[in-house]
Each structure stands twice: as C-alpha cells, then as structure tokens.
Amino acid sequence: MSPSQLPVSWSSADLDPQPAALARVAELRSALRQQPIGPEAAVCYGQLGAALAMLGRRVPALWAFLHQALCAGWEDADLAYQEYHLLPTCAIEQQAHAHHQLALWLRDQDCWLGARLALEEAIALDHNSLTAWTALGDWWRDCPDPALEPERVDRALAAYLQALYRNPTYRRPYDHLFRLLQRAGRFEDALSCGRKWVPRSLVLADRQQAPQELPAATLDYCPIDPADRVQLRASRSPLGEPPHPDLCATEYEVDPTFVVTLPQGRAWTDHYTSAIFTETGALVQELSLGSVELVALSEQLPPPRRVAGTVALLSVAGGSMFCHWLLNLLSRLRLLADAGWTLDQFDYVAVNEQEYRYQTETLELLGIPPQKLIISNPDDRHIVADRLVVPSRVDRAAPWICDTLRQLFLRPAIIQSVAPHDRLYISRDWAKYRRVVDDRQLSDWLVRQHGFKIVLLESLSFAQQVSLLAQAKVVVAPHGAGLTNLVFCQPGTIVLELFSPRYVPSYFWEIADLIGLAHYHLVGEPLDHYPDPEAILNYRFSDPGADGIWIPFDRFQTAVNHLLTEG
C-alpha cells in the first residue's frame, strides 16, 4: 500500500477508541517487531498511522508515518524524522510552526492523512494560527479521496472561516474560498468572497445563529434627508448603437440619510468591512457593510481599544480606495454638519488606512489635523468610544454627494493650480489590472490626431487632478477609480468611458448624469478574440472586474472621430 492509498475518510465520530482499531494497532506492532525495516515495514507503519488516527492519537500516528517515510525512502525523510525528534524541546509556537511545515512535507509525499494530523496538531498547539487553519481548508479542498465529497466544501469552508474569525483582513482565505466555491459551482458566493466579502448565508450556516441586530431608527437617531428617486438618462454610444443594457435610462431610489449617536459604541473597521455595534453588542446593519456577520459572530477578534471622548466614524469598507474615499467617506461630512456637528466638537475622526497621498492631501484641505485622526490600522481597527457618531452609509450616487464634493473642493485656488487642457485621456497604464490592451497605440493616436493630453492620475496631486478635470471639455478613459474626478467636471463635458464586455458597472455614468455631463460608452471585444493570445496573458483575470479592455484600433478611431464631430 502506497501513502496515497492510506485511508483518510474518517470523521469525528470515529475518534472514540474502538476495539477493532485497538486490536489492529496491537497486530501491526507485533508485525513490526518481527520486520522493523524495509518495504513491508513501510506498509505496516502506514497502516499503523491510520489505525492510531482512528483512535484520535495524533502524535503517535505522526511518528508512525515518519517511520513509514524512513522505511520507504521518501525524499528528506531523515531530516523530517530528526526535526520531529527535537520538537519537544522547542517553544510551543515553534512546535506549532514545525507541525505546519511537517504537514506540507507529508502532503508533498501524498501522505494526506498524515498531513491532516499534522495540521490538527499545529492548531491544537496554536489555536489562532491563521496559516494552519487556511492549510486545513486547503486539505479538505484538495484531498483526492472521493469519499470526502459529501462534506468537502463544508469542511473546507469551516476551516477558512476559522482563520477569518481571527483576522477578517487576512487575504489568503478569501482567495481560497473563491476557488473552492467556484469549483463547487457556487459562482455568486465565489465572486463575493473573491472581493473579500463573505456572504451572510455562509457565516450563519457555519455558526448556526444570527447576530443580534437593532434598527438605526430605534437608537439616538437624527434624520437628515428623506428617501428620494433619481432619474438617469441613457448613456450613448458614439457609434450610434443602442445603449448597453446596463446603461439604459433608468431610475432608482436613494436611501434616506441620518446620523446615529451611540454611547459606548463599538466599531470594527478594516479595508473590507465596517461593522458598527451598540453598547449591548447589537449590530446596526444600516451603518455596516462587508463581512459584518463574520465580525459580529466572531469570538476571536482582538479586544477593542477604548477611546475617551467623542469620535466621528467615517471609516467605510473599501474606504482606502480613491472612489470610496471621496464618494463614501468624505461626502458624509455633510451629514454630520446637517445634524449640527462641527469638527471642533469631535475629539477624534476615524478614517481608513492612510496608504495614499490623496488621503492626507484631502484631509489637509478640509482642515482635519493628523493628531485628530484615528486611522484603521491593525492597532485601531477595533475601538469603543465614549460616544460614537456615525453618519449613514452611502450605497449609490446621489445628487447631495456630488454637490458636497464640489462645494468642498472646487475652490478657485485648486481649479487654477494646473494649466487647462481641453482634451484628456486618462491612462491606466500604471495599474495592475483593468488596463487597456494596446494602450500606447490608442493614446499616441489621440495625441497626434486630436491633441489629447495623456494623464496618469497617480502621478498628480489631488488638487492637480481636480484642476485638470474641472477645466476639461472632453475626457476619454477606461473604467477605473480615476473617473471619480468626473464629479469636478463642468456641466456639458463630454465623457467616453471604455469597458470590458465582462464588466460594465454604472458608477461613473451615474455621477456624470447627475451633474449634467454628456456620457458615452464604448464596450470592447472579448479577450478570447484577440489575435495574439500570448501577448495578453497579463490582462486576463478570473474576476471579470479586473479583465483588460481591448478596443480594436479601427473601432476606437471611428468612435472618437464621431464623438468629436457630433458630440
């Protein structure tokens, strides 16, 4: 029997000592006394490891598998045996790490049962090991035993969630959940996990309970704006084609806005999730976003840091990204002002991680000093404040958001900070994803034929970005966060937004229409049709939102020529 043929499909119900397993252990030990080395001994040691595993005796079972490795001559078996022999003299943390490494080695030898035992021992030694929990999820996902199929997805999912209960910002389990659920045909759940939001249904099924919740209106609640309806004109095709189905004339409801004040309010805020709780631990769902049930039902989060005084909580899921920083975070300052709050009344203002210079630049322009900030870094993701003041979240573009940002930043000194240029092409050539295929060819033609200025917004200060867009008359750009700056354009500005056929979101069309811009769209061709597949390997992603954008050159030329002639 080879290592890959060892039985691995045992469950927790099998862990109680059983007479048959005890008898099998005795039988195998007797055989090994007669034949302690060689290929036959390797088979016996593998069977002994499996029998000891049935009895729940992890460490003796691991010794058996290591003896099997020696007898069978597995690669690096001597080293693995010697290292394991020294483990009892090491600190607990080192023992846990060593068991994790042993698991990886055993898995490479196709000793799947031994790999699982080593991971379980690593977790028993360090219950908060994110890497061990994730590796255990991988074990359940990848173990080749077909008998595991009925429970494979649930067991793997449970292990990945254990890592995330301990650290909701740990990226690897989200990515592995994406692959697991995609393989299982659960594409909507997979896509959500790939974007670092664990669906509510997965957490509730794992925890077998729902979090306690309280509606915002039952708390210290200050209403600001009533619900409203927004009507959008259709985006147009510069080629005279019908509008894309996702960019047709429509209307949608804008949620009411409000501000809630929470005595002893608690918040968990990271890049993926913002979860707000009352003093009693009730989740306020209307103020929260992301994997909120994961956070609410976790019993392993680090304890919150206590903050004396009054805190304005602006942090939001995704708030470090340019689009969300402006539209979802800074715009909500207006709600605080309309509720009667001034910045001077707050001891602190909580915002997302300070990763980019536009964050510090915008805060400086708004007069919020660094010493007043609570930044959602690893030390301040989890806080409890004497008084937590939270404006309602922003879920979709609304007229008040655009008006607020224009009032905050369209100042003469900012608008005049850069020389004007009528025609701009915003390039994503520095981006890691959603780049334009053959960007250089398209942009060179725009410059040569139509006098466009090529702009890499990442190279500019925030004030320079505002200035350029506020003075532009035509903007051509692939879909991306930089188009948030459309909010600073003058009414009547012509915008041509480029899309991948797999990803046509409406964010910037909505902004453009709300402030009276002329929005056009040009949807590219599938990357599968590109004539040189090898040349675009770095433009392909499993997430449709990251795919590269390919606009055939002749189609792009025709679209821009029509736009500038008739737009």
Residue pairs with C-beta under 8 A, 6 or more apart in sequence:
1 43
1 46
1 47
2 110
3 46
3 65
3 68
3 72
3 74
3 109
3 110
3 111
3 112
3 114
4 110
4 111
4 112
4 144
6 46
6 47
6 49
6 50
6 111
6 112
6 113
7 50
7 113
8 112
8 113
8 116
8 143
8 145
8 148
9 145
9 147
9 148
10 53
10 54
11 151
14 54
15 54
15 55
15 56
16 56
17 55
17 56
18 54
18 55
21 51
21 54
21 55
22 55
24 47
24 51
25 48
25 51
25 52
25 55
28 44
28 47
28 48
28 51
29 48
31 44
32 41
32 44
32 45
32 48
35 41
35 44
37 71
38 71
39 71
39 72
41 67
41 71
42 68
42 71
42 72
43 68
45 64
45 65
45 67
45 68
45 71
46 64
46 65
46 68
46 111
48 61
48 64
49 61
49 62
49 64
49 65
49 68
49 113
49 114
49 117
50 61
50 113
52 60
52 61
52 64
53 61
53 113
53 117
58 117
58 120
58 121
58 124
59 121
61 113
61 114
61 117
62 84
62 102
62 114
62 117
62 118
62 121
63 84
65 106
65 111
65 113
65 114
65 117
66 77
66 80
66 81
66 84
67 81
68 111
69 77
69 80
69 81
69 109
69 111
70 77
70 78
70 81
74 109
75 109
76 105
80 102
80 105
83 98
83 102
84 98
84 102
87 94
87 95
87 98
87 99
88 95
90 98
92 125
92 126
93 126
95 125
96 122
96 123
96 125
96 126
96 129
96 132
97 122
99 118
99 119
99 121
99 122
99 125
99 132
100 118
100 119
100 122
100 129
100 131
100 132
100 135
102 118
103 114
103 115
103 116
103 118
103 119
103 122
103 132
103 135
103 139
104 115
104 135
106 112
106 114
106 115
106 118
107 115
107 139
112 139
112 143
112 144
112 145
115 139
116 136
116 139
116 143
119 132
119 135
119 136
119 139
120 136
122 129
122 132
123 129
123 132
123 133
123 136
126 132
128 166
128 300
130 163
130 166
130 167
130 170
130 172
130 173
131 172
133 159
133 160
133 162
133 163
133 166
133 173
134 159
134 160
134 163
134 170
134 172
134 173
134 176
136 159
137 156
137 157
137 158
137 159
137 160
137 163
137 173
137 176
137 180
138 156
138 176
139 156
139 159
140 148
140 151
140 152
140 155
140 156
140 159
141 152
141 156
141 176
141 179
141 180
141 183
143 152
148 155
153 180
153 181
153 184
156 176
156 180
157 177
157 180
157 181
157 202
157 206
158 206
160 173
160 176
160 177
160 180
161 173
161 198
161 202
161 203
161 206
161 294
163 170
163 172
163 173
164 170
164 173
164 174
164 198
164 291
164 294
165 294
165 297
165 298
165 299
165 300
165 301
166 298
166 300
166 301
168 268
168 270
168 272
168 273
168 291
168 294
168 295
168 298
168 301
169 270
169 271
169 272
169 378
169 381
171 196
174 193
174 194
174 196
174 198
175 194
177 190
177 193
177 194
177 198
178 190
178 191
178 193
178 194
178 542
179 190
180 190
181 187
181 189
181 190
181 193
182 190
182 542
188 199
189 199
189 201
189 202
191 543
192 198
192 199
193 199
194 542
194 543
195 543
195 545
196 271
196 272
196 290
196 291
197 272
197 273
197 290
197 291
197 317
198 291
198 293
198 294
200 292
200 293
203 291
203 293
203 294
203 297
204 210
204 293
207 293
207 297
209 297
210 293
211 282
211 283
211 292
211 293
211 296
211 297
212 280
212 281
212 282
212 283
213 282
213 283
213 284
213 285
214 278
214 282
214 283
214 284
215 284
215 285
215 286
216 258
216 260
216 284
216 286
216 287
216 392
217 258
219 260
219 261
219 262
219 278
219 284
220 260
220 261
220 262
220 263
221 258
221 259
221 260
222 258
222 259
222 260
222 261
222 339
222 340
223 256
223 257
223 258
224 256
224 257
224 258
224 259
224 335
224 338
224 339
224 392
225 254
225 256
225 257
225 400
226 256
227 253
227 254
227 255
227 256
228 253
228 254
228 398
228 399
229 251
229 252
229 253
229 254
230 251
230 252
230 253
230 254
230 397
230 398
230 399
230 510
230 514
231 249
231 250
231 251
232 249
232 250
232 251
232 252
232 509
232 510
232 513
232 514
233 249
233 513
234 243
234 247
234 248
234 249
235 243
235 244
235 247
235 497
235 509
235 512
235 513
235 519
235 520
235 521
236 243
236 518
236 519
236 520
236 521
237 243
237 244
237 520
237 521
237 522
237 559
238 496
238 520
238 522
238 559
238 560
238 562
238 563
238 566
238 567
239 522
239 555
239 558
239 559
239 562
240 562
243 249
243 521
244 499
244 504
244 521
244 523
246 504
246 505
246 506
247 504
247 506
247 509
247 521
252 396
254 396
254 398
255 392
255 395
255 396
256 392
257 335
257 391
257 392
257 400
258 335
258 391
258 392
259 335
259 336
259 338
259 339
259 341
259 389
259 390
259 391
259 392
260 284
260 287
260 389
260 390
260 392
261 387
261 388
261 389
261 390
262 276
262 278
262 279
262 284
262 387
262 388
262 389
262 390
263 279
263 386
263 387
264 279
264 384
264 385
264 386
264 388
265 276
265 277
265 278
265 279
265 313
265 384
265 385
265 387
265 388
265 390
266 276
266 277
266 278
266 279
266 281
266 304
266 382
266 383
266 384
266 388
267 274
267 275
267 276
267 277
267 313
267 315
267 350
267 382
267 383
267 385
267 388
267 390
268 274
268 275
268 277
268 295
268 301
268 304
268 381
268 382
269 275
269 313
269 315
269 316
269 319
269 350
269 352
269 376
269 381
270 376
270 381
271 317
271 318
271 319
271 320
271 352
271 353
271 376
272 290
272 291
272 317
272 318
273 288
273 289
273 290
273 291
273 292
273 294
273 295
273 317
274 287
274 288
274 289
274 290
274 292
274 315
274 316
274 317
274 319
274 393
275 283
275 288
275 290
275 292
275 295
275 296
276 283
276 284
276 287
276 288
276 313
276 388
276 390
277 283
277 284
277 296
278 284
283 292
283 293
283 296
284 390
285 292
286 392
286 393
287 390
287 392
287 393
288 393
289 316
289 317
289 393
290 317
295 301
301 382
302 382
303 382
304 382
304 383
304 384
305 379
305 380
305 382
305 383
305 384
306 383
306 384
306 385
307 347
307 348
307 374
307 383
307 384
307 385
307 386
308 347
308 386
309 346
309 347
309 348
309 385
309 386
309 387
310 345
310 346
310 347
310 348
310 385
310 386
310 387
310 389
311 346
311 347
311 348
311 349
311 350
311 374
311 383
311 385
311 387
311 388
311 389
312 336
312 341
312 343
312 346
312 348
312 349
312 350
312 389
312 391
313 350
313 388
313 389
313 390
314 329
314 330
314 332
314 333
314 349
314 350
314 351
314 391
315 329
315 350
315 351
315 352
315 376
316 324
316 328
316 329
316 352
316 393
316 394
317 324
318 324
318 328
319 325
319 328
319 329
319 351
319 352
319 376
320 352
320 353
320 355
320 356
320 359
321 481
322 356
322 358
322 481
322 482
322 484
323 481
323 484
323 507
325 352
325 358
325 359
325 362
326 362
326 405
326 484
326 487
327 394
327 397
327 401
327 405
327 484
327 487
327 511
328 393
328 394
329 351
329 352
330 362
330 366
330 405
330 408
331 394
331 400
331 401
331 404
331 405
332 391
332 392
332 393
332 394
333 366
333 404
333 408
334 400
334 404
335 391
335 392
336 389
336 391
339 391
341 389
343 349
343 367
343 368
343 372
346 372
346 389
347 372
348 372
348 373
348 374
348 385
349 368
349 372
349 373
349 374
350 373
350 374
350 375
350 376
350 380
350 383
351 359
351 363
351 373
351 374
351 375
351 376
352 359
352 375
352 376
353 375
353 376
353 377
354 360
354 373
354 375
357 461
357 462
358 461
358 462
358 465
360 370
361 461
361 462
361 463
362 409
362 462
363 370
363 373
365 408
365 409
365 414
365 462
365 463
366 408
374 380
374 383
394 401
396 510
397 507
397 510
397 511
397 514
398 514
399 514
402 487
402 511
402 514
402 515
405 487
405 488
406 487
406 488
406 515
409 466
409 488
410 466
410 470
410 488
414 463
414 466
414 467
414 470
415 466
415 467
415 470
415 471
416 467
417 463
417 464
417 467
418 464
418 467
418 468
418 471
420 468
420 471
420 472
421 453
421 468
421 471
421 472
422 451
422 471
422 472
422 473
422 474
423 446
423 450
423 451
423 452
423 453
423 472
423 473
423 474
423 476
424 452
424 453
424 455
424 468
424 469
424 472
424 474
424 475
424 476
424 477
425 442
425 443
425 446
425 447
425 452
425 453
425 454
425 455
425 476
425 477
426 455
426 457
426 475
426 476
426 477
426 478
426 480
426 482
426 483
427 436
427 439
427 443
427 454
427 455
427 456
428 434
428 435
428 436
428 439
428 477
428 478
428 480
428 482
429 435
429 436
429 439
429 440
429 456
430 456
430 458
430 459
431 480
433 541
433 546
433 547
433 548
434 478
434 479
434 480
434 500
434 503
434 545
434 546
434 547
434 548
434 549
435 478
435 539
435 548
435 549
436 442
436 478
436 498
436 548
436 549
436 550
436 551
437 524
437 527
437 530
437 536
437 539
437 548
437 549
437 550
437 551
438 550
438 553
441 553
442 551
442 553
442 556
443 452
443 454
445 553
445 556
445 557
446 452
446 454
446 476
446 560
447 453
447 454
450 560
450 564
452 474
452 476
455 468
457 465
457 482
457 485
460 468
465 482
465 485
466 485
466 488
468 485
469 475
469 485
469 486
469 488
469 489
470 488
470 489
470 490
471 490
472 489
472 493
473 493
473 494
474 493
474 494
474 495
474 496
474 563
474 564
474 567
475 483
475 486
475 489
475 493
475 494
475 495
475 496
476 495
476 496
476 498
476 560
477 483
477 495
477 496
477 497
477 498
478 497
478 498
478 499
478 549
479 497
479 498
479 499
479 500
479 503
479 504
479 505
479 508
479 549
483 495
483 497
483 507
483 508
483 511
484 508
484 511
486 493
486 495
486 508
486 511
486 512
486 515
486 517
487 511
487 515
489 495
489 512
489 515
489 517
491 515
491 516
491 517
492 516
492 517
492 518
493 517
493 518
494 517
494 518
494 520
494 563
494 567
495 508
495 512
495 517
495 518
495 519
495 520
496 520
496 521
496 522
496 559
496 560
496 563
497 508
497 509
497 519
497 520
497 521
497 522
498 521
498 522
498 524
498 549
498 551
499 521
499 522
499 523
499 524
499 549
500 523
500 524
500 527
500 544
500 547
500 548
500 549
500 550
501 523
501 524
501 525
501 526
502 526
502 544
502 547
503 544
503 545
503 547
504 521
504 523
505 545
508 519
509 519
509 521
512 518
512 519
513 519
518 567
520 563
520 567
522 551
522 555
522 556
522 559
524 549
524 550
524 551
525 550
525 551
525 552
527 536
527 539
527 540
527 547
527 548
527 550
530 536
530 550
536 548
536 550
538 548
539 547
539 548
539 550
540 547
540 548
541 547
551 559
